[in-house]
Amino acid sequence: MRRDFRKVLDSAGLTGKEWAPRELRHSFVSLLSDHDIALEDISRLVGHSSTVVTETVYRHQIRPVIQEGATAMDAIFPLAEREP
């Protein structure tokens, strides 16, 4: 499975040896969660018997981290200081 997966990635112009199939699963869960799909629905889609593993292991929230970081940077470097 992994060898075939790497061939597909190499064909797509990516470096296959840098990726593993499990990363697709994490991305799938994270993207659905980021688009406000209910955790219970995501958990069922990936075959988990409860939401605990889905939430604690697989879900990596993307947007909130980016927004929090951007907000922090705006506070650190206010607009007035960025003007020439």
Phi, psi and omega in degrees: 000309184297320180297315178295321179299316179296323178297319179297316180295317177301318179296332180275001179091008177260165177270102186303324183290351179268357185236155175226150180305328181299333180293329176296320180296315178298316180296318179303310180296315183295317180293318177297317180297319181294339178258027172063029172282135183301137181303325179297320179293317179298316181302317178294320180300323182265002174083023177273144182281343175214176182273352186300308181293320179302315184284318187271335184252314190267328186276120176238101184295128183265302187298312182301322180295316180296316181295318179296319178295318179295319178297317178298317180295324176297323179289324180288319181239081181301156183305319183300327181282340182275343181285140181290000000 
